[in-house]
């Protein structure tokens, strides 16, 4: 994998995770449809869309089975972001699962 492809995949994962966190922030404590039209959700759509473009560019350069492992990085980033930004709790099982996901990503990507 080239450095540029790796950067595209990491950028796509960071953008997707950031978009998901913004979606959560924008959706928190909302119940009516119009309440979901807000700045965090709008920014989330923009960032998530940017991640999709980066993902497509990466797919044009890398095998799907290699690139798709980076979807796991998105999961890990959302998990960590939920803890740091949203105050969600980290359990021992969650930490172990996160370590396993990251270890698996390392094994698949190298």
N, C-alpha and C positions, 0 to 999 in steps of 0.2 A: 504494500500500500504506500502510495506516495504521501509526502508531507502535506501537499495541498488537499488531497482527498481526506486525509485524517482531519485536517482543519475544517473542511466542509462538514464532515460527520459530527465533529464535536460542536461546531457552530449550530448545526441543525438540532442537536440534542439540547443544547443550552437554550435555544430559541423556543423549542417545543415545551420544555420544562417551564421557562419563564411565562410563556403564554398560559399554560395550565394554572400556574400560581396566580396570575392576574385574573383568570376566569373565576377562581375560587374567591379571591378578594372582592371582585365585582358582584358575585352571586350571593355572598354571605348575607344572611338575614333578609333576603329579598323573597317576595312571594308573588307579586303581580308582574305580568309580562313587561310592562313599561319600565319597571324598576331595574330590569336587566339591561336597559340602554343607559350605560354609564361609562365613564372614562376608563376604569380598569378593564372592563370587558372589551371596549373598543381597542385599547392598547394591546390587550391579549390577542385579539384577532389579528392585528397588524404583526405582532411579534411571531405568533404561531404561523401565520402565512409566510413570513420571511423564512422561518425554519423549514417549511414545506418546499420552498424554492431551493434552499441550500441542500435539502435532502435529495431532490430530483437531480440537481447538479452532481451530487456525490454518486447517485445511482448510475449516472451516465459514465462514470469512471471506474466503478468498483463492482465486484460480484455481489449479487443480492445477499447471499448467505454470509458474506463478510460484513457488508454494510448493515444488515439487519441486526446484528449483534449490538449495534449502537442504540437501538431502541431501548435496550436495557439501561443504557446510560441515562436516558430520559427518565426512566422510572426512578433510578437512584437519585437524580438531581431533584425530582419532585419530592421524593421522600425527605431528603435533607432540607429542602426549602420549606416544606411543611413544618418541620421542626424549628428551624431558625427564624423563619418569617411569620409563621402563623401560630407559633407556640404549641404545636401538637407534640405529643409525648413520644419519646423513643423507648421502646421496650428492648430487653435483651434479645428476644427472638427477632425483632425488627432489625437490630444491629447485626445479628448473625446473618439474616437474610440479605441485608445490604452488602455485607462482606462477600457472601457467596455470589451474588449478582455481579459485583465488580470483579471478583476473581474469575468468574466465567467469561466476562467480557474480555479480560486480559488474555485468557487462554484462546479465545476465538479470534482475537484481533492480532495476535502475534504469530 
